[in-house]
C-alpha cells in the first residue's frame, strides 16, 4: 500500500518535507550511541552476518510507493542473483524498474504493491522464497527465522508491517531486516525510505504486532518472507511475459482449456493431439512466450564478443539444441511443415522474421540502456543487418545490428542470436528468410508444451496414446539444462495463473514444478 503521511505540518506543501523525527521509543536509531552499542553486541553474538551484504546494496526507494520493489531489488543484489538482462550500459543488475512481471510499474507507483504480489515478483526474479502471513505463523517462528538469516549471509528477511504500530507516520511498508540483538530481542530495520527514517532497531515483539495487521486493500494479514538463492538460475533462453494484455487469455487457455479440450476430443495419435491444441491456440501466443535476447550498444564500431557474452550465447545455443533433439520437437516440426496443416498460420508473419524481431529488440534495448524504459520517447530502428562473426577459428556467431534513431540522436545496437545452424551470409533490410537461425515457432511451441503441468494430458482416453505423450513431455527424460529451463517456465505459468485468478494474496506457496 502507498504510505499515507497525514501528520499536520506548519510548512506549506509546496516546501515539501525533510525527513521525519524517528519516534523513540519504540525505535532506537542505528547511528545513535545506544544503536551502535546494540550493533557491537550483536556482532559479538554472531547475529549481524547478513548485515554486511545488505548494507553493501542498501538503496533508497525511488518512488513513495516503491518500498516493496526497493526492498526486493536490494535483497536480490545482496544474494548475487543474476537478472540475466542488462540494467544500464553493460551491467546486469536488479533495479526497481525491472521488477514488473506481476504488477505494472504504473500501478505500483500509484497504489503500492501487495504482500502476495511481492512474493510473486521474488519468484519471477529467480529467488527461492518462503512467505508467511502472521495468521499462519507465530512470533516464535518469526524470531527463529530472523535469527537464522541474521547468522548467515545466504538468506534475508523482508518484513511487511504497519508503520503506525511503531508510532511512525504512514501505513503499510516493506523493508529488509538487517540483523538481530538476542539479548534485547530487537531487530534492525534497514528502512528503504531513507528520505524519511534512518535505519533503526525495534523490539521484535512490536514488529510482530506491526505485521499482525490487516492490509485493507487485500483483506489479508501482513507478514514476512525469507529470500535466498535458488539451486539453479532462472530461464536461459525462454521466458513468459505478462506485459501484453493478451496474456490472461493465453494463460487460461493453456492451464484450463487445453485439459478440457483433450478430455472432450477423440484424439488417436500425437499429430491429432497437437492439432487439437494448436487449432485453438490464440494467434498472439508469441506475445506470451519469448526467447530471451541479449542486446548491447556497440562501442566504437567494435563487434567482438567478450568471454562472458560468448559463454551466455553458448548456453542459449545448447538449450536450443536440446529442444530440437527432443522427440516432441520432431512431431511439432512435422505438423507445422505440412502444406495443408491447419496450423500453418502459427509460423507465418512478423514473428518469424529475424530482422523485424531484431529491429524491435534493438529499439527496446536502446531505450533501456538509456535509462528511459518508462519513457514515451519514440525509438525507431531504421535498418538491420544480419552478420556472422568468426574469429580465430571459433564457431561463427550471428549478430543482428540495427541503427536506432531517437530524435536527432543515432546509435548502433547489436542483438546476439543463438543459432541452430551455421550461416555465413549477411542481409541488410531483411530480404533473406532467416527461419531456423534463431528460436522460432517450432522451438517455442515445443518448450511451451513441455512446460504444461503433467496433469494436462490425463484426459486423453486412449491408454497407449496417453503413455506415448507422457513419455514425450516427461521432464525426467530431458537433459539437465533443458529440464531446468522447462521447470522454470512451468513455475512461471503457475504464478501467472495465480495472478489471473487474483490468488497471489491468498496462496503464498511456491509453485511446484
C-alpha positions as CSV (number, residue, x, y, z in Angstrom):
1,X,0.0,0.0,0.0
2,X,1.1,3.6,-0.6
3,X,2.0,5.2,2.7
4,X,-0.4,8.0,3.8
5,X,1.5,10.7,5.6
6,X,-1.2,12.8,7.2
7,X,0.5,14.4,10.2
8,X,-0.2,18.2,10.1
9,X,2.8,20.4,9.2
10,X,3.4,24.0,9.8
11,X,5.3,24.3,6.4
12,X,3.4,24.6,3.2
13,X,3.1,21.5,0.9
14,X,5.0,23.3,-1.8
15,X,8.0,23.3,0.5
16,X,7.8,19.5,0.9
17,X,9.2,17.5,3.8
18,X,12.7,17.0,5.0
19,X,12.8,13.7,6.9
20,X,10.8,12.8,10.0
21,X,11.9,12.6,13.6
22,X,12.2,8.9,14.5
23,X,9.7,8.0,17.3
24,X,11.8,6.7,20.2
25,X,10.7,4.6,21.9
26,X,9.9,2.1,20.5
27,X,12.7,2.6,17.9
28,X,16.4,3.2,18.6
29,X,18.3,5.0,15.8
30,X,21.1,2.8,14.4
31,X,23.6,5.7,14.4
32,X,22.9,6.7,18.0
33,X,25.2,5.7,20.8
34,X,22.7,3.2,22.0
35,X,22.2,1.9,18.5
36,X,25.9,1.5,18.0
37,X,26.2,-0.4,21.3
38,X,23.5,-2.8,20.2
39,X,25.3,-3.3,16.9
40,X,28.6,-4.2,18.5
41,X,27.0,-6.6,20.9
42,X,25.0,-8.3,18.0
43,X,28.3,-8.6,16.0
44,X,29.9,-10.3,19.1
45,X,27.0,-12.7,19.3
46,X,27.2,-13.6,15.6
47,X,23.7,-12.2,14.6
48,X,24.8,-9.5,12.2
49,X,26.2,-11.7,9.4
50,X,23.5,-10.7,6.9
51,X,24.1,-7.0,7.6
52,X,27.3,-6.7,5.5
53,X,25.8,-7.9,2.3
54,X,22.6,-5.9,2.7
55,X,24.4,-2.7,3.6
56,X,26.6,-3.1,0.5
57,X,23.5,-2.9,-1.6
58,X,21.3,-0.6,0.6
59,X,19.2,1.7,-1.6
60,X,16.6,4.3,-1.2
61,X,13.2,3.7,-2.8
62,X,12.9,5.9,-5.9
63,X,9.2,6.4,-5.6
64,X,7.0,6.9,-2.4
65,X,5.2,3.6,-3.1
66,X,8.2,1.6,-4.2
67,X,9.2,0.3,-0.8
68,X,8.5,-3.3,-1.8
69,X,10.4,-3.0,-5.1
70,X,13.4,-1.3,-3.4
71,X,13.5,-4.0,-0.6
72,X,13.4,-6.8,-3.1
73,X,16.0,-5.4,-5.6
74,X,18.3,-4.7,-2.6
75,X,18.0,-8.3,-1.4
76,X,18.3,-9.9,-4.9
77,X,21.5,-7.9,-5.4
78,X,22.8,-8.8,-1.9
79,X,22.3,-12.5,-2.8
80,X,24.2,-12.0,-6.1
81,X,21.3,-13.4,-8.2
82,X,21.9,-12.6,-11.8
83,X,18.9,-11.0,-13.5
84,X,20.1,-12.3,-16.9
85,X,19.5,-9.0,-18.6
86,X,21.2,-5.6,-18.7
87,X,20.2,-2.7,-16.5
88,X,22.3,0.1,-18.0
89,X,25.4,0.1,-20.1
90,X,26.9,-3.4,-20.0
91,X,25.7,-4.0,-16.4
92,X,23.3,-6.8,-15.3
93,X,21.8,-5.6,-12.1
94,X,18.4,-5.6,-10.3
95,X,16.7,-2.2,-10.2
96,X,13.1,-1.3,-9.2
97,X,12.3,-0.6,-12.9
98,X,13.0,-4.3,-13.8
99,X,10.5,-5.7,-11.3
100,X,7.3,-5.6,-13.3
101,X,6.3,-9.2,-14.1
102,X,3.5,-9.4,-11.6
103,X,2.2,-5.8,-11.5
104,X,2.7,-2.9,-13.9
105,X,5.0,-0.3,-12.6
106,X,2.5,2.5,-13.1
107,X,0.1,0.5,-10.8
108,X,2.7,0.1,-8.2
109,X,3.7,3.7,-8.4
110,X,0.1,4.8,-7.8
111,X,-1.1,2.2,-5.3
112,X,2.0,0.3,-4.0
113,X,2.2,-3.5,-4.1
114,X,0.6,-6.2,-2.0
115,X,2.5,-8.8,0.0
116,X,1.4,-11.6,-2.3
117,X,2.5,-9.8,-5.4
118,X,5.9,-9.0,-4.0
119,X,6.3,-12.7,-3.2
120,X,5.3,-13.4,-6.9
121,X,7.9,-10.9,-8.0
122,X,10.6,-12.6,-6.0
123,X,9.7,-16.0,-7.6
124,X,9.7,-14.4,-11.1
125,X,13.2,-12.9,-10.4
126,X,14.5,-16.4,-9.8
127,X,14.8,-16.3,-6.0
128,X,13.8,-19.1,-3.6
129,X,11.0,-17.7,-1.4
130,X,9.3,-18.8,1.8
131,X,6.5,-16.5,2.7
132,X,4.4,-16.4,5.9
133,X,1.4,-14.3,7.0
134,X,1.2,-13.8,10.7
135,X,-2.0,-15.8,10.9
136,X,-0.1,-18.8,9.5
137,X,2.9,-18.4,11.7
138,X,3.9,-17.4,15.3
139,X,6.2,-14.9,16.9
140,X,8.5,-17.7,17.9
141,X,8.8,-18.9,14.3
142,X,9.4,-15.4,13.2
143,X,12.2,-15.0,15.8
144,X,13.7,-18.3,14.7
145,X,13.8,-17.2,11.0
146,X,15.2,-13.7,11.9
147,X,18.0,-15.4,13.9
148,X,18.7,-17.9,11.2
149,X,19.1,-15.3,8.4
150,X,21.0,-12.8,10.7
151,X,23.5,-15.6,11.5
152,X,24.4,-16.1,7.8
153,X,24.6,-14.2,4.6
154,X,22.8,-16.6,2.3
155,X,19.2,-15.6,3.2
156,X,17.4,-12.4,4.1
157,X,14.1,-11.4,5.6
158,X,11.7,-8.7,4.2
159,X,9.1,-7.6,6.6
160,X,5.7,-6.2,5.6
161,X,4.3,-4.1,8.5
162,X,2.1,-1.2,9.5
163,X,4.2,1.9,10.5
164,X,1.6,3.3,12.8
165,X,2.1,0.5,15.3
166,X,5.7,1.7,15.6
167,X,4.3,5.3,16.1
168,X,5.7,6.3,12.7
169,X,3.7,8.2,10.1
170,X,2.3,6.3,7.3
171,X,0.7,2.9,7.0
172,X,1.8,-0.2,5.0
173,X,5.6,-0.5,4.4
174,X,8.2,-3.1,3.4
175,X,11.9,-3.2,4.5
176,X,14.6,-5.8,5.0
177,X,15.8,-6.9,8.4
178,X,19.5,-6.3,8.7
179,X,20.3,-8.0,12.0
180,X,19.2,-9.2,15.4
181,X,20.1,-8.5,19.0
182,X,19.3,-11.6,21.0
183,X,19.8,-10.1,24.5
184,X,17.3,-7.3,23.9
185,X,15.2,-9.2,21.4
186,X,15.4,-6.4,18.8
187,X,15.5,-6.4,15.0
188,X,17.4,-3.9,12.9
189,X,15.2,-2.5,10.1
190,X,17.1,-1.1,7.1
191,X,14.3,1.3,6.1
192,X,14.4,1.8,2.3
193,X,12.5,5.1,2.8
194,X,15.8,6.7,3.9
195,X,14.5,10.1,3.0
196,X,12.0,9.7,5.9
197,X,13.6,7.5,8.6
198,X,17.1,6.2,9.1
199,X,17.9,2.5,9.9
200,X,16.6,1.7,13.4
201,X,16.3,-1.1,16.0
202,X,12.8,-2.1,17.1
203,X,11.6,-4.7,19.7
204,X,10.8,-7.8,17.8
205,X,7.5,-8.2,19.7
206,X,6.4,-4.7,18.5
207,X,7.5,-5.5,14.9
208,X,5.4,-8.7,15.1
209,X,2.4,-6.6,16.2
210,X,3.0,-4.3,13.3
211,X,3.0,-7.2,10.9
212,X,0.0,-8.8,12.6
213,X,-2.2,-6.3,10.9
214,X,-4.8,-6.5,8.1
215,X,-3.9,-4.8,4.8
216,X,-7.3,-3.2,3.9
217,X,-6.5,-3.5,0.2
218,X,-6.4,-7.3,0.2
219,X,-8.2,-8.2,3.5
220,X,-5.2,-10.3,4.4
221,X,-2.7,-10.1,7.2
222,X,0.8,-8.8,6.6
223,X,3.8,-11.0,7.2
224,X,7.4,-11.7,6.3
225,X,9.3,-13.6,3.6
226,X,12.7,-15.4,3.6
227,X,14.6,-14.9,0.3
228,X,17.6,-17.0,-0.7
229,X,19.5,-18.0,-3.8
230,X,17.9,-20.8,-5.9
231,X,19.7,-24.0,-6.6
232,X,19.5,-23.1,-10.3
233,X,19.4,-19.8,-12.3
234,X,16.2,-18.7,-14.0
235,X,15.5,-19.4,-17.7
236,X,18.4,-19.0,-20.1
237,X,16.5,-18.9,-23.4
238,X,12.8,-18.8,-22.8
239,X,10.5,-16.7,-20.5
240,X,6.8,-15.9,-20.2
241,X,5.7,-12.4,-20.4
242,X,2.6,-10.7,-19.0
243,X,3.3,-7.3,-20.5
244,X,0.9,-7.8,-23.3
245,X,-2.8,-7.6,-22.3
246,X,-3.5,-10.9,-24.1
247,X,-1.5,-13.0,-21.5
248,X,-4.6,-13.6,-19.4
249,X,-6.5,-15.3,-22.2
250,X,-3.4,-17.4,-23.2
251,X,-2.7,-18.5,-19.7
252,X,-6.3,-19.5,-19.2
253,X,-6.3,-21.4,-22.5
254,X,-3.1,-23.4,-21.6
255,X,-3.9,-24.1,-18.0
256,X,-7.7,-24.5,-18.1
257,X,-9.0,-25.1,-21.6
258,X,-6.4,-27.5,-23.0
259,X,-7.0,-30.2,-20.4
260,X,-10.8,-29.9,-21.0
261,X,-10.2,-30.0,-24.8
262,X,-8.1,-33.2,-24.7
263,X,-10.7,-34.8,-22.5
264,X,-13.5,-34.0,-24.9
265,X,-11.7,-34.7,-28.2
266,X,-11.4,-38.3,-29.6
267,X,-7.7,-38.0,-30.5
268,X,-6.0,-41.0,-31.9
269,X,-2.3,-40.1,-32.3
270,X,0.3,-37.4,-31.4
271,X,-0.5,-35.3,-34.5
272,X,-4.1,-35.1,-33.6
273,X,-3.3,-34.1,-30.0
274,X,-1.0,-31.3,-31.3
275,X,-3.6,-30.2,-33.9
276,X,-6.3,-30.0,-31.3
277,X,-4.1,-27.7,-29.2
278,X,-2.7,-25.6,-31.9
279,X,-6.0,-25.0,-33.8
280,X,-7.4,-23.1,-30.8
281,X,-4.2,-21.6,-29.6
282,X,-4.5,-17.7,-29.6
283,X,-2.7,-16.3,-32.6
284,X,-0.8,-13.9,-30.5
285,X,0.8,-16.6,-28.3
286,X,4.2,-15.1,-29.4
287,X,3.5,-12.2,-27.1
288,X,3.3,-14.6,-24.2
289,X,6.3,-16.8,-24.5
290,X,9.5,-15.1,-25.6
291,X,13.0,-16.1,-26.2
292,X,15.5,-14.1,-24.1
293,X,17.6,-11.9,-26.4
294,X,20.8,-10.2,-25.4
295,X,21.2,-6.7,-26.8
296,X,24.2,-4.3,-26.4
297,X,25.3,-0.9,-27.5
298,X,28.1,-1.2,-30.0
299,X,31.1,0.8,-28.7
300,X,33.4,2.5,-31.3
301,X,32.3,0.1,-34.0
302,X,33.7,-3.0,-32.2
303,X,31.6,-6.1,-32.7
304,X,33.9,-8.6,-30.9
305,X,32.3,-10.6,-28.1
306,X,33.6,-10.7,-24.6
307,X,34.2,-14.1,-23.0
308,X,31.1,-13.6,-20.8
309,X,28.9,-12.9,-23.9
310,X,30.3,-15.9,-25.6
311,X,29.5,-18.1,-22.6
312,X,25.9,-16.9,-22.3
313,X,25.3,-17.3,-26.0
314,X,26.8,-20.8,-25.9
315,X,24.4,-21.7,-23.1
316,X,21.4,-20.4,-25.1
317,X,22.5,-22.4,-28.1
318,X,22.9,-25.5,-26.0
319,X,19.3,-25.1,-24.7
320,X,18.1,-24.6,-28.3
321,X,19.9,-27.7,-29.5
322,X,18.4,-29.8,-26.7
323,X,14.9,-28.6,-27.5
324,X,15.4,-29.6,-31.1
325,X,16.6,-33.0,-30.2
326,X,13.5,-33.9,-28.2
327,X,11.0,-36.4,-29.7
328,X,8.3,-33.8,-29.2
329,X,10.1,-31.2,-31.3
330,X,10.1,-33.7,-34.3
331,X,6.3,-34.1,-34.0
332,X,5.8,-30.3,-33.8
333,X,8.1,-29.6,-36.7
334,X,6.4,-32.3,-38.8
335,X,2.9,-30.9,-38.2
336,X,3.8,-27.3,-38.8
337,X,5.7,-28.2,-42.1
338,X,2.6,-29.8,-43.7
339,X,1.4,-27.6,-46.6
340,X,-2.2,-28.3,-45.7
341,X,-1.8,-28.1,-42.0
342,X,-4.4,-26.0,-40.2
343,X,-1.6,-24.7,-38.0
344,X,0.5,-23.1,-40.8
345,X,-0.6,-19.7,-39.5
346,X,1.4,-20.2,-36.4
347,X,4.7,-19.9,-38.3
348,X,3.7,-17.1,-40.7
349,X,4.2,-13.4,-40.5
350,X,6.3,-10.9,-38.5
351,X,7.2,-13.1,-35.5
352,X,9.4,-15.4,-37.7
353,X,11.3,-12.6,-39.5
354,X,14.7,-12.2,-37.7
355,X,15.4,-8.6,-39.0
356,X,11.9,-7.5,-37.8
357,X,12.5,-9.1,-34.4
358,X,15.9,-7.5,-34.2
359,X,14.5,-4.1,-35.1
360,X,12.0,-4.3,-32.2
361,X,14.6,-5.7,-29.7
362,X,17.2,-3.1,-30.6
363,X,14.7,-0.3,-30.1
364,X,13.8,-1.7,-26.7
365,X,17.5,-2.2,-25.8
366,X,18.3,1.4,-26.8
367,X,15.5,2.7,-24.6
368,X,16.5,0.5,-21.6
369,X,20.3,1.3,-21.9
370,X,19.4,5.0,-22.0
371,X,17.6,4.6,-18.7
372,X,14.3,5.5,-20.3
373,X,12.4,2.2,-20.1
374,X,9.2,4.0,-19.0
375,X,9.6,7.0,-21.3
376,X,7.2,8.0,-24.0
377,X,10.1,8.9,-26.3
378,X,9.9,7.2,-29.7
379,X,12.9,5.0,-30.7
380,X,12.9,3.8,-34.4
381,X,15.2,1.2,-35.9
382,X,15.8,2.4,-39.5
383,X,18.0,-0.5,-40.7
384,X,19.0,-4.0,-39.6
385,X,21.9,-6.1,-40.9
386,X,22.4,-9.8,-40.2
387,X,26.1,-10.8,-39.9
388,X,28.1,-13.8,-38.8
389,X,31.2,-13.1,-36.9
390,X,34.1,-15.5,-36.8
391,X,37.5,-15.0,-35.2
392,X,40.5,-17.3,-34.7
393,X,38.8,-20.4,-36.0
394,X,35.9,-20.1,-33.4
395,X,32.3,-21.1,-34.2
396,X,30.5,-18.3,-36.1
397,X,28.3,-16.0,-34.1
398,X,25.1,-14.5,-35.5
399,X,24.7,-10.8,-34.8
400,X,21.9,-8.5,-36.0
401,X,22.9,-4.9,-36.0
402,X,20.4,-2.1,-36.0
403,X,20.6,1.7,-36.4
404,X,18.4,3.2,-33.8
405,X,17.2,6.8,-34.1
406,X,15.7,8.9,-31.3
407,X,15.0,12.4,-32.4
408,X,18.3,13.7,-33.7
409,X,20.5,11.1,-32.0
410,X,21.6,7.9,-33.7
411,X,23.3,4.8,-32.3
412,X,24.2,1.3,-33.3
413,X,22.8,-1.6,-31.4
414,X,23.6,-5.3,-31.6
415,X,21.4,-8.3,-30.8
416,X,23.2,-11.6,-30.2
417,X,21.3,-14.5,-31.7
418,X,21.5,-18.1,-30.5
419,X,21.8,-20.1,-33.8
420,X,20.9,-23.7,-34.6
421,X,22.9,-23.8,-37.8
422,X,25.8,-22.1,-39.4
423,X,25.1,-19.2,-41.7
424,X,27.9,-17.0,-43.1
425,X,25.7,-14.7,-45.1
426,X,24.7,-11.1,-44.4
427,X,21.4,-9.4,-45.2
428,X,20.6,-5.8,-44.8
429,X,17.0,-4.7,-44.9
430,X,15.5,-8.1,-44.2
431,X,15.5,-9.6,-47.7
432,X,16.6,-13.1,-46.7
433,X,14.5,-15.6,-44.8
434,X,16.3,-16.4,-41.5
435,X,13.8,-19.0,-40.1
436,X,15.9,-21.7,-38.4
437,X,18.7,-19.4,-37.4
438,X,17.0,-18.5,-34.1
439,X,14.4,-19.8,-31.7
440,X,11.4,-20.0,-34.0
441,X,7.8,-21.3,-33.7
442,X,8.8,-25.0,-33.7
443,X,11.2,-24.4,-30.8
444,X,9.0,-22.1,-28.8
445,X,5.9,-24.3,-29.2
446,X,7.9,-27.3,-28.1
447,X,9.1,-25.5,-25.0
448,X,5.6,-24.3,-24.2
449,X,4.1,-27.8,-24.5
450,X,6.9,-29.2,-22.3
451,X,6.1,-26.6,-19.6
452,X,2.5,-27.6,-19.2
453,X,1.6,-29.3,-15.9
454,X,1.8,-33.2,-16.1
455,X,-2.0,-33.4,-15.4
456,X,-2.7,-31.5,-18.6
457,X,-2.6,-34.8,-20.6
458,X,-4.6,-37.0,-18.2
459,X,-7.9,-36.6,-20.1
460,X,-6.6,-38.5,-23.1
461,X,-8.8,-41.6,-23.3
462,X,-6.6,-43.8,-25.5
463,X,-4.2,-45.5,-23.0
464,X,-1.4,-46.2,-25.4
465,X,-1.5,-42.6,-26.7
466,X,-1.5,-41.2,-23.2
467,X,1.6,-43.3,-22.3
468,X,3.3,-42.1,-25.5
469,X,2.5,-38.4,-24.9
470,X,3.6,-38.7,-21.2
471,X,6.9,-40.1,-22.4
472,X,7.4,-37.2,-24.8
473,X,6.7,-34.5,-22.3
474,X,8.2,-36.0,-19.1
475,X,10.9,-33.8,-17.7
476,X,12.6,-36.9,-16.3
477,X,13.6,-37.7,-19.9
478,X,15.2,-34.3,-20.6
479,X,18.9,-33.3,-20.3
480,X,19.5,-31.4,-17.1
481,X,19.9,-27.9,-18.7
482,X,16.6,-28.2,-20.7
483,X,14.9,-29.8,-17.7
484,X,15.8,-26.7,-15.6
485,X,14.6,-24.4,-18.4
486,X,11.2,-26.2,-18.7
487,X,10.6,-26.3,-14.9
488,X,11.3,-22.6,-14.8
489,X,8.7,-22.0,-17.4
490,X,6.3,-24.2,-15.6
491,X,6.7,-22.3,-12.4
492,X,6.2,-19.0,-14.3
493,X,3.0,-20.4,-15.8
494,X,1.6,-21.4,-12.4
495,X,2.5,-18.0,-11.0
496,X,0.7,-16.3,-13.8
497,X,-2.3,-18.5,-13.3
498,X,-2.4,-17.3,-9.7
499,X,-2.3,-13.7,-10.9
500,X,-5.0,-14.4,-13.5
501,X,-7.2,-15.8,-10.8
502,X,-6.2,-13.0,-8.4
503,X,-5.0,-15.6,-5.9
504,X,-1.5,-14.3,-5.2
505,X,-2.5,-12.8,-1.9
506,X,-4.4,-15.9,-0.8
507,X,-1.9,-18.6,-1.8
508,X,1.7,-17.7,-1.0
509,X,3.1,-21.2,-1.6
510,X,5.9,-21.6,-4.1
511,X,4.7,-23.0,-7.5
512,X,5.5,-26.7,-7.9
513,X,7.3,-27.9,-11.0
